[in-house]
Amino acid sequence: MTCQTYSLFVLSVVMICFGRFGNSLILAHLENDIDQLKSDFNSSNSDVADGGPIFTGKLTDWTERNEKRIILSQIVSMYLEMLEKSDKSKAHVRHISEELYTLKNSLPDGLKKLEDLKYLAKLQMNDLKTQRKAVHELFSVLQKLVDTPASLKRKRSQFQRRCKC
């Protein structure tokens, strides 16, 4: 993937996953806005390709739609943070920001799930009180893991095979 299409690709993936193509988003207009943004950031420099992509490489590991919504909501937030520091007097920056804000507002669950993951990553598992709480909850956690919809479906199909009704 070339540097010139990178931003458009990531934004396109974001928009497709959130179902925004039929509504107010005109991708062709956004493509022009992104081209102008690339010019603002001088993204055709050769160093842009160094180290590979920063977002699209991460998207391949997230396969389920709900999983993608989690990581894409974080990517949208990062783009908004970047654009917050840009020149908002430019129409293309405002337009891209507006579309990204619309997407972000349609994803409150993704942001909440991301916060939950951050909370878990910060847990101090060497703390005795945390360990005691974790052990206290272990059976419940394992129960939830075993009773996922996929395992329930598997149990039903196994039961149907055994049952000669």
C-alpha positions, 0 to 999 in steps of 0.5 A: 500500500502506498503512502498516498492511499494509506489514510484513505484506506484506514478511514474507509475501513473505519467508515465501512465497519460503522456503516456510514456510507449510505448516510451523510458521508461522501467518500469521494469528497473525503478523499479530496479532503484527505489528499489536502490533509496529506499535503498539510502533513507532507505525508508523501515524504519517504520516511512515512513508510519507515516501520510499516503502517501504524493502524492497518497492521493492527486491524488484521488481528481483530476479526469479529465486527464487535472486536473491530469496533473496539480498536477502530473507536480508539483509532478514531479517537487518535485521529481526532486528537491529531486533528485537534492540534491541526489548523481548524480554519481549513475546511478539509480539516473541519470536514474530516473532524466532523465525520470522525466525531459523528463516528465516535458518537455512534460508538459509545460501547466500543470506547467503554470496552476499551476503557475496560481493557485499559483498566484490566491492563493496569491491575497490579496482579502482584498486590495481595488484595487484588489476588484475593479478589481475583481468586474469589471471582475465578469460578464465576469468570470460568463459568462465563467463559464456558457458557459463551454462546459458541459453547452453548451452541456446541452443547446443543448440537452434542445433545441433539446427536446423543438424543434419538428423539 
